[in-house]
């Protein structure tokens, strides 16, 4: 039984796990007690034989030699075999010598040797697997009954006297052996299950950590795309416009340079805020409606498009993460208009719906060339925008058709106050 616990810990070369290791330590303590009890029984028997006045000198010598043989064999073999559950020659020798000496002691009339059954019966269940232990228990105890009947002579009365006692011994030994074996087997299975659960919990914790790392990387990726990448796109657009107007319109160049400088400063501030994991710069000193107005105004200055604002100024206070999502959705939608739409007019709307259920919606509508919405046309920006909105329990809608413009609408439900 103890070896089974040890085999469980060593399976596949895995490190020893806590619960099975604790069970194995318990078995080690138990075997130390077992050695002490068994050797103590043998010592007590030797003392009884040596001090018995009912035995002849030959029987006393025979008894002491038998006990000595049992001690020597146990020290050489038996104490190393506890719980091995492997039937080798050592087990056979140990059991044969132990029970053979007991038969010898009982045959010489040393009836006090019967108390050795308290040590030898458990020997069977400790040294042998369950199926072998059942048979060995029956054989050894039946052998003792044969000796008992043979001592009194083979008569019907002797058989009737011994049969109930032997039957009770066999029955009790089998019940106790099976019960104890079952208890330890369940303890080993429980220890294995606990360790498996602990290992699973550790693996889940590692998996959650990995998922958290990936989610944070994705979040940073979207942040960089929605801030730094868009800012650099604006700077590139302004630089190209300056190059075109450099010789023809110096005054326009100065305005463009000022706008280029401001865009670069804002991009630098966004980079610092991103590194410090702060809210977007636009929301640090302004409300969401003001931040959207500022972004739309800069977009109009940079692209020359006509931008109409439809903003509800008196909206309910929003959670910081919802404001960030709506602001980033506006920025990404305007960036897509700049890159792909070829539009002349853009509408930026921020609407609040009273509840319950309340909701906040930001929409960017252009009159550009449009496209056929679908997964095949979802670029990194749209996928990131959709992921952001869904993370706060919202919905992103993209309505478009060729030559019919595009509407990007992000709606986030508001929890009741």
VOPAGU-2260 file (C-alpha; in pm, 1 decimal, decimal comma):
REM VOPAGU-2260
SITE   aa  ch    i         X         Y         Z
SITE  UNK   A    0       0,0       0,0       0,0
SITE  UNK   A    1     276,7     241,6      85,8
SITE  UNK   A    2     464,0     158,2    -231,7
SITE  UNK   A    3     156,4     239,1    -434,7
SITE  UNK   A    4     166,8     594,2    -297,5
SITE  UNK   A    5     535,4     617,5    -382,0
SITE  UNK   A    6     476,3     494,1    -736,0
SITE  UNK   A    7     208,7     757,3    -783,6
SITE  UNK   A    8     451,4    1033,3    -693,0
SITE  UNK   A    9     726,0     907,8    -919,3
SITE  UNK   A   10     511,5     844,2   -1228,2
SITE  UNK   A   11     661,1     999,5   -1538,7
SITE  UNK   A   12     947,6    1147,6   -1342,4
SITE  UNK   A   13     718,0    1414,9   -1202,6
SITE  UNK   A   14     824,3    1596,2    -885,0
SITE  UNK   A   15     682,3    1475,8    -555,1
SITE  UNK   A   16     350,0    1643,8    -495,0
SITE  UNK   A   17     240,3    1764,6    -153,6
SITE  UNK   A   18     -51,3    1535,4     -62,0
SITE  UNK   A   19     103,0    1212,3    -187,1
SITE  UNK   A   20     432,8    1311,2     -24,4
SITE  UNK   A   21     250,6    1364,1     304,1
SITE  UNK   A   22      86,1    1022,6     271,7
SITE  UNK   A   23     424,4     867,3     197,1
SITE  UNK   A   24     570,2    1035,9     507,2
SITE  UNK   A   25     281,9     896,5     711,1
SITE  UNK   A   26     361,1     550,0     579,6
SITE  UNK   A   27     724,0     591,8     678,6
SITE  UNK   A   28     622,0     682,2    1032,4
SITE  UNK   A   29     379,6     388,1    1035,5
SITE  UNK   A   30     645,5     139,2     926,4
SITE  UNK   A   31     877,2     256,1    1204,9
SITE  UNK   A   32     597,9     185,1    1454,4
SITE  UNK   A   33     532,4    -146,8    1280,3
SITE  UNK   A   34     895,6    -256,0    1318,1
SITE  UNK   A   35     888,9    -163,1    1685,7
SITE  UNK   A   36     564,8    -352,4    1755,1
SITE  UNK   A   37     665,8    -668,1    1570,3
SITE  UNK   A   38    1014,5    -686,7    1718,4
SITE  UNK   A   39     862,7    -608,6    2058,3
SITE  UNK   A   40     627,5    -906,1    2022,0
SITE  UNK   A   41     922,0   -1129,5    1936,1
SITE  UNK   A   42    1118,3    -996,5    2233,0
SITE  UNK   A   43     822,1   -1060,1    2464,4
SITE  UNK   A   44     787,0   -1413,0    2328,6
SITE  UNK   A   45    1158,9   -1477,8    2387,1
SITE  UNK   A   46    1120,5   -1351,6    2743,6
SITE  UNK   A   47     821,1   -1582,0    2803,6
SITE  UNK   A   48    1003,8   -1883,2    2660,5
SITE  UNK   A   49    1320,5   -1815,2    2860,2
SITE  UNK   A   50    1133,5   -1774,3    3187,0
SITE  UNK   A   51     878,1   -2054,0    3136,3
SITE  UNK   A   52     906,1   -2336,5    3383,5
SITE  UNK   A   53     663,3   -2558,7    3192,9
SITE  UNK   A   54     903,5   -2618,1    2905,6
SITE  UNK   A   55    1185,7   -2862,1    2886,7
SITE  UNK   A   56    1533,7   -2735,0    2818,5
SITE  UNK   A   57    1515,2   -2873,2    2461,1
SITE  UNK   A   58    1180,9   -2700,3    2394,5
SITE  UNK   A   59    1313,1   -2378,1    2547,7
SITE  UNK   A   60    1621,2   -2391,8    2324,2
SITE  UNK   A   61    1410,1   -2473,7    2019,3
SITE  UNK   A   62    1176,7   -2182,8    2096,1
SITE  UNK   A   63    1458,9   -1933,1    2144,5
SITE  UNK   A   64    1625,3   -2046,9    1820,5
SITE  UNK   A   65    1295,8   -2007,0    1636,2
SITE  UNK   A   66    1244,5   -1656,6    1773,2
SITE  UNK   A   67    1605,7   -1568,7    1689,3
SITE  UNK   A   68    1553,3   -1690,6    1331,2
SITE  UNK   A   69    1240,5   -1478,1    1301,9
SITE  UNK   A   70    1428,9   -1169,0    1427,5
SITE  UNK   A   71    1726,6   -1222,4    1195,3
SITE  UNK   A   72    1514,4   -1284,6     885,4
SITE  UNK   A   73    1294,9    -987,3     967,1
SITE  UNK   A   74    1592,4    -755,2    1012,0
SITE  UNK   A   75    1754,2    -878,2     690,3
SITE  UNK   A   76    1443,7    -897,6     470,3
SITE  UNK   A   77    1111,9    -817,6     630,1
SITE  UNK   A   78    1168,7    -458,7     736,6
SITE  UNK   A   79    1269,0    -368,8     379,2
SITE  UNK   A   80     965,7    -532,1     222,5
SITE  UNK   A   81     683,3    -345,7     396,7
SITE  UNK   A   82     438,5    -223,7     135,4
SITE  UNK   A   83     636,5    -335,7    -168,3
SITE  UNK   A   84     344,7    -533,4    -312,0
SITE  UNK   A   85     598,4    -724,2    -520,1
SITE  UNK   A   86     606,6   -1101,2    -478,8
SITE  UNK   A   87     976,3   -1195,9    -491,4
SITE  UNK   A   88    1188,9   -1456,6    -321,7
SITE  UNK   A   89    1244,5   -1221,2     -25,1
SITE  UNK   A   90     870,8   -1209,0      47,3
SITE  UNK   A   91     843,3   -1586,5      18,8
SITE  UNK   A   92    1138,4   -1639,3     255,5
SITE  UNK   A   93    1009,7   -1385,8     508,1
SITE  UNK   A   94     659,1   -1531,8     525,4
SITE  UNK   A   95     778,1   -1891,6     519,0
SITE  UNK   A   96    1025,9   -1842,3     803,9
SITE  UNK   A   97     783,6   -1636,1    1014,0
SITE  UNK   A   98     489,0   -1872,3     986,4
SITE  UNK   A   99     707,5   -2185,8     987,3
SITE  UNK   A  100     861,9   -2077,3    1316,6
SITE  UNK   A  101     517,2   -2008,5    1456,7
SITE  UNK   A  102     406,4   -2361,9    1358,1
SITE  UNK   A  103     721,8   -2495,0    1525,5
SITE  UNK   A  104     654,3   -2301,9    1846,4
SITE  UNK   A  105     294,2   -2414,4    1861,3
SITE  UNK   A  106     398,2   -2771,2    1782,3
SITE  UNK   A  107     634,3   -2774,0    2081,1
SITE  UNK   A  108     350,5   -2665,9    2307,1
SITE  UNK   A  109     438,5   -2296,4    2347,9
SITE  UNK   A  110      74,7   -2181,2    2342,9
SITE  UNK   A  111     171,9   -1827,1    2437,1
SITE  UNK   A  112     303,7   -1793,4    2080,4
SITE  UNK   A  113     -55,9   -1736,6    1967,1
SITE  UNK   A  114     -24,8   -1364,6    2036,4
SITE  UNK   A  115     220,9   -1350,0    1743,5
SITE  UNK   A  116     -88,0   -1363,7    1522,7
SITE  UNK   A  117    -126,2    -991,3    1600,4
SITE  UNK   A  118     196,0    -937,5    1407,1
SITE  UNK   A  119     185,5   -1214,9    1149,7
SITE  UNK   A  120    -168,1   -1159,7    1020,2
SITE  UNK   A  121     -92,9    -795,8     925,2
SITE  UNK   A  122     230,6    -925,5     769,2
SITE  UNK   A  123      25,2   -1105,0     508,8
SITE  UNK   A  124    -166,1    -790,2     411,4
SITE  UNK   A  125     142,4    -571,2     416,5
SITE  UNK   A  126     368,6    -801,9     217,2
SITE  UNK   A  127     117,4    -927,9     -39,9
SITE  UNK   A  128    -128,5    -774,8    -285,6
SITE  UNK   A  129    -493,1    -811,3    -185,6
SITE  UNK   A  130    -577,1   -1114,6    -400,3
SITE  UNK   A  131    -272,6   -1305,3    -267,0
SITE  UNK   A  132    -332,7   -1191,8      90,4
SITE  UNK   A  133    -683,0   -1341,6      93,0
SITE  UNK   A  134    -554,2   -1684,1      -8,9
SITE  UNK   A  135    -253,3   -1667,4     223,6
SITE  UNK   A  136    -473,2   -1574,2     520,8
SITE  UNK   A  137    -692,7   -1876,3     458,3
SITE  UNK   A  138    -394,9   -2113,3     409,8
SITE  UNK   A  139    -191,7   -1999,4     713,0
SITE  UNK   A  140    -481,7   -1988,6     957,8
SITE  UNK   A  141    -608,0   -2323,6     831,0
SITE  UNK   A  142    -258,4   -2459,9     889,1
SITE  UNK   A  143    -271,1   -2344,3    1249,8
SITE  UNK   A  144    -605,3   -2522,4    1285,2
SITE  UNK   A  145    -449,5   -2843,7    1152,3
SITE  UNK   A  146    -175,4   -2818,1    1416,7
SITE  UNK   A  147    -431,6   -2755,1    1689,0
SITE  UNK   A  148    -643,5   -3054,5    1588,2
SITE  UNK   A  149    -337,8   -3277,4    1543,4
SITE  UNK   A  150    -214,2   -3196,3    1893,7
SITE  UNK   A  151    -541,0   -3317,9    2047,9
SITE  UNK   A  152    -573,3   -3609,6    1808,3
SITE  UNK   A  153    -782,6   -3630,1    1497,4
SITE  UNK   A  154   -1122,6   -3675,5    1650,1
SITE  UNK   A  155   -1460,2   -3538,0    1553,9
SITE  UNK   A  156   -1485,6   -3359,3    1888,4
SITE  UNK   A  157   -1150,1   -3185,1    1832,6
SITE  UNK   A  158   -1257,0   -3071,4    1485,5
SITE  UNK   A  159   -1587,9   -2941,5    1623,2
SITE  UNK   A  160   -1404,8   -2750,1    1895,4
SITE  UNK   A  161   -1149,0   -2591,9    1663,0
SITE  UNK   A  162   -1364,9   -2527,2    1355,4
SITE  UNK   A  163   -1570,8   -2233,5    1496,7
SITE  UNK   A  164   -1258,2   -2068,6    1636,9
SITE  UNK   A  165   -1066,7   -2100,0    1309,0
SITE  UNK   A  166   -1364,8   -1985,7    1105,3
SITE  UNK   A  167   -1397,3   -1676,9    1325,2
SITE  UNK   A  168   -1025,1   -1607,3    1298,3
SITE  UNK   A  169   -1029,7   -1632,4     921,8
SITE  UNK   A  170   -1344,7   -1422,7     889,8
SITE  UNK   A  171   -1223,2   -1145,3    1121,1
SITE  UNK   A  172    -877,7   -1144,2     959,5
SITE  UNK   A  173   -1025,9   -1113,1     610,8
SITE  UNK   A  174   -1267,3    -837,6     714,0
SITE  UNK   A  175   -1001,3    -635,7     893,3
SITE  UNK   A  176    -747,2    -684,3     618,8
SITE  UNK   A  177    -989,1    -583,1     343,1
SITE  UNK   A  178   -1115,4    -287,0     544,2
SITE  UNK   A  179    -769,8    -150,4     620,7
SITE  UNK   A  180    -657,3    -208,7     261,9
SITE  UNK   A  181    -962,1     -23,5     132,9
SITE  UNK   A  182    -904,1     267,9     372,5
SITE  UNK   A  183    -544,6     312,6     263,4
SITE  UNK   A  184    -631,5     269,1    -100,8
SITE  UNK   A  185    -891,5     544,2     -71,8
SITE  UNK   A  186    -641,7     762,4     112,1
SITE  UNK   A  187    -389,9     718,7    -168,4
SITE  UNK   A  188    -651,5     794,2    -433,9
SITE  UNK   A  189    -764,6    1099,1    -240,6
SITE  UNK   A  190    -407,0    1222,2    -206,7
SITE  UNK   A  191    -353,6    1169,7    -579,2
SITE  UNK   A  192    -677,6    1353,8    -657,9
SITE  UNK   A  193    -583,7    1646,4    -434,0
SITE  UNK   A  194    -246,2    1674,8    -600,3
SITE  UNK   A  195    -408,0    1653,4    -942,7
SITE  UNK   A  196    -645,0    1934,0    -845,3
SITE  UNK   A  197    -355,6    2142,2    -716,2
SITE  UNK   A  198    -163,4    2084,7   -1037,4
SITE  UNK   A  199    -471,8    2175,5   -1240,7
SITE  UNK   A  200    -518,0    2490,3   -1034,4
SITE  UNK   A  201    -156,2    2583,5   -1095,9
SITE  UNK   A  202    -196,1    2522,2   -1468,3
SITE  UNK   A  203    -514,1    2733,0   -1472,1
SITE  UNK   A  204    -334,2    3012,3   -1288,4
SITE  UNK   A  205     -53,5    2998,7   -1543,4
SITE  UNK   A  206    -307,0    2995,8   -1825,2
SITE  UNK   A  207    -490,5    3295,4   -1677,7
SITE  UNK   A  208    -159,7    3474,7   -1642,8
SITE  UNK   A  209     -74,8    3400,6   -2005,5
SITE  UNK   A  210    -417,4    3518,7   -2115,9
SITE  UNK   A  211    -372,6    3834,9   -1912,2
SITE  UNK   A  212     -36,1    3898,4   -2073,5
SITE  UNK   A  213    -182,6    3845,3   -2420,9
SITE  UNK   A  214    -480,4    4068,9   -2341,9
SITE  UNK   A  215    -247,9    4342,1   -2216,7
SITE  UNK   A  216     -34,8    4312,1   -2528,7
SITE  UNK   A  217    -344,2    4337,1   -2744,2
SITE  UNK   A  218    -464,0    4637,1   -2545,4
SITE  UNK   A  219    -129,9    4812,4   -2587,0
SITE  UNK   A  220    -132,8    4725,3   -2955,1
SITE  UNK   A  221    -473,3    4889,1   -2997,3
SITE  UNK   A  222    -364,1    5189,0   -2790,1
SITE  UNK   A  223     -58,8    5239,4   -3008,5
SITE  UNK   A  224    -265,5    5198,6   -3323,5
SITE  UNK   A  225    -534,8    5439,8   -3204,9
SITE  UNK   A  226    -296,8    5706,0   -3075,8
SITE  UNK   A  227      60,9    5703,0   -3199,1
SITE  UNK   A  228      -3,6    5546,8   -3538,7
SITE  UNK   A  229    -291,4    5784,7   -3610,3
SITE  UNK   A  230     -86,4    6080,7   -3489,0
SITE  UNK   A  231     199,0    5987,2   -3718,4
SITE  UNK   A  232     -48,2    5951,5   -4004,2
SITE  UNK   A  233    -167,4    6306,4   -3936,6
SITE  UNK   A  234     189,8    6433,2   -3926,6
SITE  UNK   A  235     267,0    6259,5   -4255,9
SITE  UNK   A  236     -44,4    6407,8   -4416,7
SITE  UNK   A  237      47,3    6759,1   -4297,3
SITE  UNK   A  238     405,3    6717,0   -4416,8
SITE  UNK   A  239     282,3    6620,9   -4763,6
SITE  UNK   A  240      46,5    6919,2   -4770,3
SITE  UNK   A  241     329,9    7150,6   -4667,3
SITE  UNK   A  242     548,7    7018,1   -4946,0
SITE  UNK   A  243     275,2    7086,8   -5202,9
SITE  UNK   A  244     208,4    7441,7   -5074,9
SITE  UNK   A  245     570,8    7532,2   -5004,1
SITE  UNK   A  246     625,8    7740,9   -5320,5
SITE  UNK   A  247     269,6    7855,0   -5390,4
SITE  UNK   A  248     126,9    7964,9   -5056,8
SITE  UNK   A  249     378,0    8050,7   -4779,1
SITE  UNK   A  250     102,7    8168,4   -4541,9
SITE  UNK   A  251     -72,1    7831,0   -4568,3
SITE  UNK   A  252     262,0    7665,9   -4499,4
SITE  UNK   A  253     297,2    7856,1   -4171,4
SITE  UNK   A  254     -49,2    7744,2   -4064,3
SITE  UNK   A  255      29,9    7387,8   -4161,3
SITE  UNK   A  256     359,2    7398,2   -3972,3
SITE  UNK   A  257     181,9    7523,0   -3660,4
SITE  UNK   A  258     -72,7    7245,4   -3691,9
SITE  UNK   A  259     208,5    6995,6   -3753,6
SITE  UNK   A  260     386,0    7111,5   -3438,6
SITE  UNK   A  261      66,5    7083,9   -3232,5
SITE  UNK   A  262      -4,7    6735,8   -3367,8
SITE  UNK   A  263     348,2    6624,5   -3282,8
SITE  UNK   A  264     313,1    6764,9   -2928,9
SITE  UNK   A  265     -19,3    6584,4   -2882,3
SITE  UNK   A  266     132,3    6262,9   -3011,4
SITE  UNK   A  267     421,9    6298,2   -2767,8
SITE  UNK   A  268     176,2    6354,6   -2484,6
SITE  UNK   A  269     -19,6    6044,6   -2590,2
SITE  UNK   A  270     302,9    5842,5   -2590,5
SITE  UNK   A  271     385,6    5959,7   -2238,4
SITE  UNK   A  272      33,6    5885,4   -2120,1
SITE  UNK   A  273      50,8    5540,8   -2276,5
SITE  UNK   A  274     378,5    5465,2   -2103,0
SITE  UNK   A  275     232,5    5582,5   -1772,6
SITE  UNK   A  276     -94,9    5388,9   -1837,0
SITE  UNK   A  277    -297,6    5706,7   -1792,1
SITE  UNK   A  278    -624,0    5804,5   -1956,1
SITE  UNK   A  279    -601,2    5959,3   -2305,8
SITE  UNK   A  280    -459,4    6311,3   -2304,3
SITE  UNK   A  281    -781,2    6441,6   -2458,1
SITE  UNK   A  282    -977,9    6324,3   -2152,8
SITE  UNK   A  283    -735,5    6441,9   -1886,8
SITE  UNK   A  284    -845,4    6804,1   -1899,1
SITE  UNK   A  285   -1178,8    6783,3   -2081,5
SITE  UNK   A  286   -1509,2    6598,1   -2085,6
SITE  UNK   A  287   -1592,7    6341,2   -2351,3
SITE  UNK   A  288   -1803,1    6584,6   -2560,7
SITE  UNK   A  289   -1521,7    6841,9   -2547,6
SITE  UNK   A  290   -1260,5    6579,3   -2640,5
SITE  UNK   A  291   -1466,5    6464,5   -2940,3
SITE  UNK   A  292   -1516,9    6826,6   -3051,7
SITE  UNK   A  293   -1143,1    6884,5   -3030,3
SITE  UNK   A  294   -1062,8    6570,1   -3232,3
SITE  UNK   A  295   -1323,6    6655,6   -3497,0
SITE  UNK   A  296   -1194,0    7013,6   -3524,4
SITE  UNK   A  297    -836,6    6897,1   -3573,8
SITE  UNK   A  298    -955,6    6643,6   -3831,9
SITE  UNK   A  299   -1127,1    6922,5   -4026,0
SITE  UNK   A  300    -814,2    7139,9   -4013,6
SITE  UNK   A  301    -589,7    6856,9   -4130,4
SITE  UNK   A  302    -807,8    6722,6   -4413,3
SITE  UNK   A  303   -1010,2    7024,4   -4521,6
SITE  UNK   A  304   -1330,9    6817,3   -4506,8
SITE  UNK   A  305   -1657,4    6961,5   -4385,8
SITE  UNK   A  306   -1723,4    6821,9   -4038,0
SITE  UNK   A  307   -2062,6    6855,6   -3868,6
SITE  UNK   A  308   -2098,8    6795,0   -3494,9
SITE  UNK   A  309   -2412,0    6659,5   -3331,5
SITE  UNK   A  310   -2321,8    6629,5   -2965,3
SITE  UNK   A  311   -2538,3    6605,6   -2656,6
SITE  UNK   A  312   -2354,3    6823,3   -2408,7
SITE  UNK   A  313   -2557,9    6734,2   -2099,9
SITE  UNK   A  314   -2497,6    6362,7   -2077,4
SITE  UNK   A  315   -2468,3    6146,9   -1766,5
SITE  UNK   A  316   -2122,8    6087,4   -1615,7
SITE  UNK   A  317   -1960,6    5787,2   -1780,9
SITE  UNK   A  318   -1710,8    5537,1   -1642,0
SITE  UNK   A  319   -1355,9    5617,2   -1746,1
SITE  UNK   A  320   -1318,6    5297,3   -1948,7
SITE  UNK   A  321   -1640,0    5372,6   -2143,2
SITE  UNK   A  322   -1518,6    5726,0   -2224,1
SITE  UNK   A  323   -1187,6    5583,5   -2348,8
SITE  UNK   A  324   -1365,5    5329,9   -2571,2
SITE  UNK   A  325   -1599,7    5592,0   -2726,2
SITE  UNK   A  326   -1313,4    5836,5   -2782,4
SITE  UNK   A  327   -1093,6    5570,9   -2944,4
SITE  UNK   A  328   -1383,4    5458,7   -3164,2
SITE  UNK   A  329   -1424,9    5816,7   -3286,2
SITE  UNK   A  330   -1052,7    5850,3   -3357,2
SITE  UNK   A  331   -1034,7    5519,8   -3545,4
SITE  UNK   A  332   -1347,0    5594,5   -3750,7
SITE  UNK   A  333   -1208,9    5935,9   -3853,5
SITE  UNK   A  334    -875,0    5776,3   -3940,8
SITE  UNK   A  335   -1053,2    5529,5   -4168,9
SITE  UNK   A  336   -1239,9    5817,7   -4332,8
SITE  UNK   A  337    -908,1    5993,1   -4395,2
SITE  UNK   A  338    -741,4    5681,6   -4537,5
SITE  UNK   A  339   -1014,9    5507,5   -4735,0
SITE  UNK   A  340   -1340,0    5698,9   -4775,9
SITE  UNK   A  341   -1254,7    5976,8   -5020,3
SITE  UNK   A  342   -1535,2    6170,3   -4852,7
SITE  UNK   A  343   -1621,7    6543,3   -4865,2
SITE  UNK   A  344   -1845,0    6563,9   -4563,0
SITE  UNK   A  345   -1838,1    6391,0   -4224,7
SITE  UNK   A  346   -2087,2    6392,0   -3938,2
SITE  UNK   A  347   -1964,7    6316,3   -3584,6
SITE  UNK   A  348   -2240,9    6250,0   -3333,8
SITE  UNK   A  349   -2246,9    6174,7   -2961,5
SITE  UNK   A  350   -2587,8    6082,1   -2825,1
SITE  UNK   A  351   -2710,0    5976,9   -2482,5
SITE  UNK   A  352   -3025,7    5774,2   -2427,5
SITE  UNK   A  353   -3196,7    5796,5   -2094,1
SITE  UNK   A  354   -3285,1    5469,5   -1930,7
SITE  UNK   A  355   -3332,0    5223,4   -1812,8
SITE  UNK   A  356   -3163,6    5096,1   -2007,3
SITE  UNK   A  357   -2943,5    5395,6   -2070,5
SITE  UNK   A  358   -2686,0    5407,0   -2346,0
SITE  UNK   A  359   -2418,7    5626,3   -2498,1
SITE  UNK   A  360   -2360,4    5619,2   -2872,8
SITE  UNK   A  361   -2091,5    5773,5   -3086,2
SITE  UNK   A  362   -2134,1    5768,2   -3465,2
SITE  UNK   A  363   -1916,8    5879,9   -3755,6
SITE  UNK   A  364   -2097,7    5915,6   -4089,2
SITE  UNK   A  365   -1925,9    6000,6   -4419,3
SITE  UNK   A  366   -2042,9    6041,4   -4778,7
SITE  UNK   A  367   -1745,6    5858,2   -4927,0
SITE  UNK   A  368   -1710,7    5564,5   -5159,8
SITE  UNK   A  369   -1826,5    5304,3   -4906,3
SITE  UNK   A  370   -1764,8    4930,8   -4919,0
SITE  UNK   A  371   -1932,6    4597,9   -4852,4
SITE  UNK   A  372   -1898,1    4526,2   -4478,5
SITE  UNK   A  373   -1775,2    4182,5   -4380,0
SITE  UNK   A  374   -1489,9    4000,5   -4218,6
SITE  UNK   A  375   -1286,1    4020,1   -4537,8
SITE  UNK   A  376   -1294,6    4401,0   -4522,6
SITE  UNK   A  377   -1232,3    4436,0   -4150,1
SITE  UNK   A  378    -883,5    4572,3   -4108,5
SITE  UNK   A  379    -682,8    4587,4   -3789,6
SITE  UNK   A  380    -849,0    4914,5   -3690,7
SITE  UNK   A  381   -1204,5    4785,9   -3720,4
SITE  UNK   A  382   -1119,9    4461,3   -3541,8
SITE  UNK   A  383    -954,4    4650,6   -3259,2
SITE  UNK   A  384   -1246,3    4892,8   -3237,3
SITE  UNK   A  385   -1495,3    4605,9   -3219,1
SITE  UNK   A  386   -1288,5    4428,7   -2952,2
SITE  UNK   A  387   -1272,4    4745,0   -2741,9
SITE  UNK   A  388   -1645,1    4806,9   -2760,4
SITE  UNK   A  389   -1731,4    4445,4   -2680,4
SITE  UNK   A  390   -1498,2    4445,7   -2379,1
SITE  UNK   A  391   -1722,7    4705,7   -2211,7
SITE  UNK   A  392   -2040,3    4520,4   -2312,9
SITE  UNK   A  393   -2114,5    4740,5   -2612,4
SITE  UNK   A  394   -2198,3    4691,4   -2979,7
SITE  UNK   A  395   -2016,2    4817,3   -3288,7
SITE  UNK   A  396   -2219,8    4855,3   -3606,8
SITE  UNK   A  397   -2074,9    4924,6   -3950,6
SITE  UNK   A  398   -2328,8    5019,5   -4219,0
SITE  UNK   A  399   -2198,5    5078,7   -4569,6
SITE  UNK   A  400   -2245,3    5005,2   -4937,1
SITE  UNK   A  401   -2046,3    5093,3   -5249,6
SITE  UNK   A  402   -2089,4    5463,8   -5339,8
SITE  UNK   A  403   -2328,3    5509,7   -5043,6
SITE  UNK   A  404   -2095,0    5623,6   -4768,2
SITE  UNK   A  405   -2024,8    5457,4   -4435,4
SITE  UNK   A  406   -2167,4    5479,8   -4086,5
SITE  UNK   A  407   -1968,1    5352,2   -3789,1
SITE  UNK   A  408   -2169,9    5342,9   -3468,2
SITE  UNK   A  409   -2048,0    5233,6   -3123,8
SITE  UNK   A  410   -2310,6    5192,4   -2851,8
SITE  UNK   A  411   -2237,2    5116,5   -2488,8
SITE  UNK   A  412   -2507,9    5045,1   -2234,1
SITE  UNK   A  413   -2497,6    5239,2   -1907,8
SITE  UNK   A  414   -2548,5    5068,9   -1576,9
SITE  UNK   A  415   -2821,6    5230,0   -1364,7
SITE  UNK   A  416   -2695,1    5462,6   -1097,3
